[in-house]
Amino acid sequence: MKYAIRDNNLAIVGDTHGVYTFQQIVEEYIPDGLDVFHVGDLGVGFDQKKDEKQLKRLGEIADERGINLYAIRGNHDDPAAWPAVHGNLTLLEDYSELVFPNGKQALCVGGGISIDRCVRRVGKSYWTGELTKFIKHKCKLSEFLFLHDAPSYFNKTNKTLKTYKIWDPRKKETVLVAERDPTLFAECRVQRNQIDQIVREAKPSMIVGGHYHNSRSEQVHNIRYRCLDINEIYDFNSNIEL
């Protein structure tokens, strides 16, 4: 699907881990008429009834403000909730395209991997269909690539998982994910490889994403990369010189 962005500027919002938090950002910081893109981890799926009400209300608020909202799925989102339309809020199907007035396009692909899945419940707080799916014929050439995750050569590498610890609320102890989840490291390599393949096919000049909970800018292989921190707002201009 293609969606026309009404201005060459676009507000991009980092992981909010909650629909209501996204609503607060829109109400407090987004000017009327400015389209907004959410990089995933909207937090949809943990409470279906509550989510439906909040998504509906967010879509109504966006309509009242003349704002179009778009969001891809993160690893902390139930894939079953995508794609969908809630008023002026569109939960984008993977490989949707955002087209700017200047003719440039952004290819949008969601998905990621929950490195803390070993302390989560399948179907309640973790979903097995969370990974990014590389579909070659859908990887259209695009100036921009909007993702939840990142290619293997940007941001934190998989090597950091070897020492990554999390709190297990059920056992009330800190655990090494590498010990608790023996297949995680291999699956993280698969996940990042999927992104690498998408990048090779789409050939973007710039990638924008979230997932890693840091605000970071890098450049590798003539590709600019911008990661957004939790709740960060990035004033994206598609007229940027690439």
N, C-alpha and C positions, 0 to 999 in steps of 0.2 A: 504494500500500500504506500501511496505517496501523499504527503500532507504539506500544504503550502503554509510556510511561515510568513506572517504578514509584514515583518520588518527584517532588515539585515542584522539587527541586534536580537539577542535571545538570552534570557536569564537561565542559567543552568544551576541546579541545586544538587548538593551532595546527599549522601545517605541520610535519611531522617529517622529510619527505624520506627516510623509511626505516621499514620495518615494525618492525625491531628497536628503533629509537629509541622508537617508540610503545609497544612492549612494556616497555621500561625505565621509561617514565613511568608506565604502569599499575602495574607491580610496586612502584615506589618511592613514588609519590605518591597513588594512588587508593585510598581505603578500600574495604573489602569491601562489596559490595551497592550501590555507587553507579554508575548508568549513565553512559556516556561517549559523547560525540559528537566526531568528528574532522572538521575543516573542509576536508579535501582536501589533496592533495600528500602522500599516504601513502607514495608512492614505489613503487607497484606497476607492474611491467611491464619493468623494466630487466634482470631475471634471472628468468625464469619458474619454473624449477625451485626456485631459492632462495626466491622469493616464496611458492610453494605450501607449502613447509615452514614458513616463518615465519608465514604466515597461519593455518595449521593449529595451530601451537603457541600463537599468541596467542589463538585461540579457545578452546583447552584451558585456558590460564591464566585467562582470563576466567570460564570455567565453574567452575573450582576456587574462584574468589574470589566467585562469585555476582554477577558484573558482566556487563551487556549492553553491547557495544560497537557503535557505528554510525559509518559513514564515508561521505562523499560523495566523488566523484572530483574531483581537481584537474587542472590542466593537466600536471602531472608524474606522471600516472597513465595507464595504458593503459585507454581506455574499454571495451575488450573484456573486462576483468576484472570489470566491473560489469553488472548486479547479481549478487551471489553471497552465499552463507552459508558461513561457516567456523566451525562450532561456535557460540559465543556472540558471534561477530563477523559483523555484517551489512554488506556493501557495498551501500549503499542505491541503489535505482533513483531516477533524477531524479523529483522531485515526490512523493516519499514524505512522509508526515506523521508527526510525533511528537506523541502526545497525552499531556498531563500529567494527573495526578489531578484538578487543579482545572478541567479541561475546556478549557484553552487549548491551541492547536495551533501547531506549528512546521512550516512547509513547507520542505523540504530540496532544494536544486537545486545540482548540481555544475557544473564546467566553468570554463575560463579560457583564456587565450592565453599561450603561451611567447614572451616577447619576445627570448629568446636562441635561438630555433629555427634561426636561420641558421648556428649552429655545432653543431647537433645532427643526428642521423641519423634520418630518418623510419622509424618502426616499431621503432626501437631505444631512442632516448632522447627521441623527440618523436612525437606521434600526431596525425594530421590531423583526427581527430574530437574534438579537445579542447574546442572552443568550447561555450559554454552555448547551449541550444536553448529558445527561447521557444515554449511550447505553451499557447495561451490557455485552452483548456477545462480544463487541469490546474492552473491558477493559482487555487486555492481561497482564499477569504478566511482569513487567518491572523494571529494576534497577532504571531507571530515568523516571521522568514525567515532560515534558516540557509543560507549560500552559501559558495562558495570565493572568488569575485570580489565586486565591489561595484558599486553604481550609479555613473553618471558623475559625480555631484556629491559623492561621498565619496572620501576618500583621494587618492592621486596621480592627477593628470589625465594624459591622453594627451600633453599638451604636453611633459611631461618626457622623452618618448621622443626628442625632437629632439636632445638632448645626451647620451643614454644610451650608454655604452660598455661593451663586453664583451671578454673575452680569448678569442681564437681559438686553441685549443691545436694545431690542425693547422698553421696558418701562423705560430704563435708571435708574435702581434702583437695589439694592442688595436684594435678596430674600432668605428665608429659603427653601431649597428643600423639607423638610418634610411638609411644609405648601402648597407649590405649587404642589407637586406631592404626593398625599395621598396614592398611592399604591406602591410607591418606596420601602419603608421599607420591606414590605411583599415579594416583588419580589426579593429584594437583599438576603433575607433569602433563597428563593427558589434557586437562583443562586449559593450561597455558598454551599447549600446542594447537588446540582448536582456535584460540585467538590468533596465534602466529599465522595460521593458514588463512584466516579471514583477512588479516592485514596484507599478506602477500597478494591476495586476489583483488582486494579493493584499492590497494595502493594509495592510501590517504596521505595527505601532507600533515595532518594534525589529528591526534586522538585525545578525546576527553572522557574521563571515567571517574569512578569512585572506588568503593570496596576496601581500600587499604587504610582508610581513616587517617590520612595525612594530606597536607596541602603541598603539592610537589610539581615542579616543572623540570622536564628533561628533554634532551634531543639526541636521538640515535638513528642511524641510517637515514638521515635527512627527514626524519619524522619528529614533529614536536608533540610532546605529551604533557597533558595537564591533568593531575589527579586532584579531586576535591575532597576536602575533609568533611566530617560529619556536619551537616547543616550549613555548609559553606555555600555562598552564592557567588557565582562567577558570571561577570558581564561579558558574554561571548559576542564577538562581532565577526560576522562571516566575511567582512571585507578585509580581514586581517591579511597582511602580506605573508605568504607562505614560502 
